[in-house]
Each structure stands twice: as C-alpha cells, then as structure tokens.
Amino acid sequence: MLTKSEKIWIKNLQRREERYRQRLFVAEGSKLVRDLLGEKRLQCKMLVAGSDRAGELDLINHTADEVRVVDESMLQAITSLKTGGGFLGVFTFPEFEVIDESDHSGLVLYLDRISDPGNLGTILRSADWFGLKKIYCSPDCVDPYNAKCVQASMSSIARVEVDHRHWESMLAGFRGVDIYAADTGGESYLNHDPQIVRFLCIGSESHGISDAIRTSCKKLFSIPRRNPSQAESLNAAVAASIFLAWKFSI
C-alpha cells in the first residue's frame, strides 16, 4: 500500500516545478519502467506495482529503494496517463558525463519552442537511435520529464541529455559554427551535403523557427513534398527524424 503522504508525493511530481525541485520524475508502463531500472545513470526511489502484476516483481532485476504493491484503483489514482500499464517508477534525474562542446565534429541539435511532449519524446528516441548524446532546447520547450514525453522517449530520456539554453547563449557557445534550420520555405535538403551540417535547428509545430534563429542561419532546409500533396507541414518529430537519418546516412 501507499501512505497518504506517498500518494501526494507522487502526484506532486506531475508538476514541473516540483520535479526540478526534487530532481525526480515518474515513468509508467511495464516495458518503460523495466528499461529504466536497467539504466545506470539514474536510480529508482520507489517502484509501484499493481496487485495483478505483483508476481512479476520477482522477475525484475532492480535496486529500487522502496517497493509497493497497490490495487488497481490506487494505481489509477496516482497515474497521469489514461492507462498506467501496471507499473510506476519514481526515478532520479539521470546524471550525464560532461561533453566537450568545442568538438564540432558531430551534430548540435537545437529545438525551438517544441510544445508537444510526444514530439519531444520521439525526437529524444530518434536522437538516441542516431547516437546523439545531447540535444539543446529553448527554455520554452515542453519539459522532457513530462510523463507523456518520458513515455514517448521509450527510455531514451536516460541516455540523451537535454540542455535548456537561450538562443543568445547558443550563439556564444558555438561561435563560428554555421547554423542551418528546417523551414518549409527553405531549399531542399537533398541538394546539399549532410557532412557540412554541424548545427541544425528544428522549430515549433505551429510556428516554425523564431525570427532570431532565422536571421542567424546560413541556410534554411526544407523537406520537399510530393505533388499534389496538400499537407501544410510535417510533424516536428518526423522532420527531425528525417534530417537525422540524412545527416548520419553516410
């Protein structure tokens, strides 16, 4: 069972400010929780299992500080998702190694004003697939430790660091690096060599990149659509994944 204070503690972690104050986040679902339990960069402070999944606890190799078995009604009372998936874990924020930002041989990926947690989580998953250890987000992007973002990342939240930075700080930190950005009005990315791209920006789902980023760019890239497509734009996560596949295709 969970005590009243434990239920309040878990529910409070649905709020961004509380997550960052305690440096804790919640993950839900059997596969996601199991995967995160195997990650060395974070620790499980509490593992909660539904009573119908209690028998699986002996099969899970974990070092959770606390384990609780609760009935389905209590599990539903503390979940932030429509379906909790039988398991819930409270995890510490992952601890990442310091990355040398002076090494511009890879790719700097900057996300501007991404508001949909599913999109950010999917981008984290794609970044992890293509070997990025870190991505950058504008401060007004959705929180990567939002439960829906964590869910969409499929445990990549534990392997890809998210650094929130203002655009001015990015310009100062990566001075001398040519900046490219995705934009529906840009040139087709297929006409360019992916090896020249060291810094790529992906804008918000609704508004694209900000004016400040646009004026800083050396070139705007677009993903050409096949006529007679009437789609207004591509989903930000889809666009980011296409560019990452292009960048790392060689």
C-alpha positions in Angstrom: 0.0 0.0 0.0 0.9 3.6 -0.3 0.6 6.1 2.5 -1.3 9.3 2.0 1.9 11.3 2.0 3.4 8.9 -0.6 0.4 9.4 -2.9 0.7 13.2 -2.5 4.4 13.0 -3.2 3.9 11.0 -6.5 1.0 13.2 -7.6 3.0 16.4 -6.9 5.7 15.1 -9.4 3.2 15.8 -12.2 4.1 19.5 -11.7 7.3 20.7 -13.5 8.5 22.9 -10.7 8.2 20.0 -8.2 10.1 17.6 -10.5 13.0 20.1 -10.8 13.0 20.9 -7.1 13.3 17.2 -6.1 15.1 16.2 -9.3 12.7 13.3 -9.7 10.3 12.1 -12.4 7.7 9.5 -12.9 7.7 6.7 -15.5 4.8 4.4 -16.2 4.2 1.1 -18.0 5.8 -2.3 -17.7 8.4 -2.0 -20.5 9.4 1.6 -19.8 9.9 1.0 -16.1 11.8 -2.2 -16.7 14.1 -0.5 -19.2 14.8 2.4 -16.9 15.5 0.1 -14.0 18.4 -1.2 -16.1 19.9 2.3 -16.6 23.0 3.2 -14.5 22.6 6.9 -14.9 19.5 7.1 -12.6 18.1 5.4 -9.5 14.6 4.2 -8.7 13.4 5.8 -5.5 10.1 3.9 -5.5 8.7 1.1 -7.6 4.9 0.7 -7.5 3.2 -2.4 -9.0 -0.5 -3.2 -9.5 -1.7 -6.1 -7.4 -2.3 -8.2 -10.6 1.3 -7.7 -11.6 2.9 -8.4 -8.2 4.0 -11.8 -9.3 6.3 -10.2 -11.9 8.3 -8.4 -9.3 10.5 -11.4 -8.7 11.4 -11.4 -12.4 12.6 -7.8 -12.4 16.2 -7.2 -11.5 16.0 -3.9 -9.7 17.7 -1.9 -6.9 14.6 0.3 -6.1 14.8 2.0 -2.7 11.2 1.1 -2.0 8.7 -1.3 -3.5 4.9 -1.0 -3.1 2.1 -3.3 -4.3 -1.3 -1.5 -4.7 -4.7 -2.3 -6.0 -5.8 -1.1 -9.4 -7.9 1.8 -8.1 -5.0 3.3 -6.2 -2.7 2.9 -9.2 -5.2 4.8 -11.3 -5.5 7.5 -8.6 -1.8 8.4 -8.9 -1.3 7.9 -12.7 -1.0 10.9 -15.0 -1.8 8.7 -18.1 -5.0 7.1 -19.3 -3.5 3.7 -18.8 -0.7 3.1 -16.3 0.4 -0.3 -17.6 0.7 -2.0 -14.2 3.9 -0.4 -13.1 5.0 3.0 -11.9 8.5 4.1 -11.0 9.8 7.3 -9.4 13.3 7.9 -10.7 16.1 10.4 -10.1 17.1 12.7 -13.0 19.9 10.9 -14.9 23.5 12.1 -14.3 25.4 12.6 -17.6 29.1 12.9 -18.4 30.4 16.3 -19.3 30.5 16.7 -23.1 33.3 18.7 -24.8 31.3 21.4 -26.7 34.4 22.6 -28.5 34.3 19.4 -30.6 32.1 20.3 -33.5 32.6 17.1 -35.5 29.2 15.7 -34.7 25.8 17.5 -34.7 24.3 20.1 -32.5 20.6 19.7 -32.5 18.6 22.7 -31.2 14.8 22.5 -30.6 12.9 25.8 -30.6 9.6 26.1 -28.7 8.6 22.4 -29.1 5.3 22.3 -27.1 4.1 18.7 -27.7 5.5 16.2 -25.2 5.0 13.3 -27.6 7.1 15.1 -30.2 9.9 15.9 -27.8 9.9 12.3 -26.6 10.0 11.0 -30.1 12.9 13.3 -31.0 14.8 12.0 -28.0 14.3 8.5 -29.2 15.5 9.4 -32.7 18.5 11.2 -31.3 19.4 8.2 -29.3 19.0 5.9 -32.3 21.5 8.0 -34.3 24.0 8.3 -31.5 23.5 11.8 -30.2 24.4 12.1 -26.5 22.9 15.6 -26.0 20.3 17.9 -27.5 19.5 21.5 -26.8 16.1 23.1 -26.2 14.9 26.6 -25.9 13.7 27.3 -22.3 10.1 27.4 -23.5 10.1 23.9 -24.9 8.0 21.3 -23.1 9.7 19.7 -20.1 11.5 16.4 -21.1 10.4 14.9 -17.8 6.7 15.4 -18.5 5.2 11.9 -18.2 4.0 11.8 -21.8 7.4 12.9 -23.0 9.1 10.2 -20.9 6.7 7.7 -22.3 7.3 8.6 -25.9 11.1 8.6 -25.4 11.0 4.8 -24.6 13.8 5.2 -22.0 16.0 7.4 -24.2 15.4 10.1 -21.6 18.1 8.2 -19.6 20.6 8.2 -22.4 20.2 11.6 -24.2 20.9 14.8 -22.1 18.6 17.7 -22.6 20.1 21.1 -22.1 17.8 24.2 -22.0 19.5 27.3 -23.3 18.5 30.7 -24.6 19.4 31.3 -28.2 21.9 34.0 -27.3 23.8 31.5 -25.2 23.9 29.0 -28.0 25.3 31.6 -30.4 28.0 32.5 -27.8 28.8 28.9 -27.1 29.1 27.8 -30.7 30.6 30.9 -32.3 32.0 30.2 -35.7 29.7 27.2 -36.4 27.4 27.6 -39.4 23.8 27.3 -38.4 21.1 25.5 -40.5 17.4 25.2 -39.8 14.4 23.4 -41.0 11.8 25.6 -42.7 9.1 25.0 -45.2 10.3 27.9 -47.3 13.9 26.7 -47.4 15.8 24.8 -50.1 15.5 21.1 -50.5 17.9 19.3 -48.1 18.6 16.8 -50.8 20.6 19.3 -52.8 23.2 19.6 -50.0 25.9 17.6 -48.5 24.9 16.4 -45.0 28.6 16.4 -43.9 28.7 20.2 -43.8 25.9 20.4 -41.3 27.2 20.7 -37.7 24.3 22.7 -36.2 20.6 22.1 -37.0 17.5 23.8 -35.6 14.0 22.4 -35.6 11.2 24.8 -34.9 7.8 24.5 -33.2 4.9 22.5 -34.6 2.8 25.6 -35.1 5.2 28.5 -35.7 8.5 27.0 -37.0 11.7 28.6 -36.0 11.8 32.0 -34.3 12.9 35.2 -36.1 16.1 35.3 -34.0 17.1 31.9 -35.2 16.1 32.7 -38.8 18.3 35.7 -39.0 21.3 33.7 -37.6 21.1 30.9 -40.1 23.4 30.3 -43.0 20.7 28.3 -44.8 17.2 27.1 -44.4 16.4 23.5 -45.4 13.1 22.0 -46.3 11.8 18.5 -46.9 10.3 18.5 -50.4 6.8 17.2 -50.6 5.5 15.1 -53.4 2.9 16.8 -55.6 0.0 17.1 -55.3 0.2 16.8 -51.5 -2.0 19.3 -49.7 -0.4 18.7 -46.2 0.6 22.0 -44.6 3.7 20.8 -42.9 5.4 17.8 -41.3 5.2 16.9 -37.7 8.3 18.3 -35.9 9.4 14.8 -34.7 9.0 13.4 -38.2 11.0 16.2 -39.7 13.8 15.9 -37.1 14.0 12.1 -37.7 14.2 12.6 -41.4 17.1 15.2 -41.0 18.9 12.9 -38.6 18.7 10.0 -40.9 20.0 12.2 -43.7 22.8 13.6 -41.6 24.0 10.2 -40.4 23.3 8.2 -43.6 27.0 8.1 -44.6 
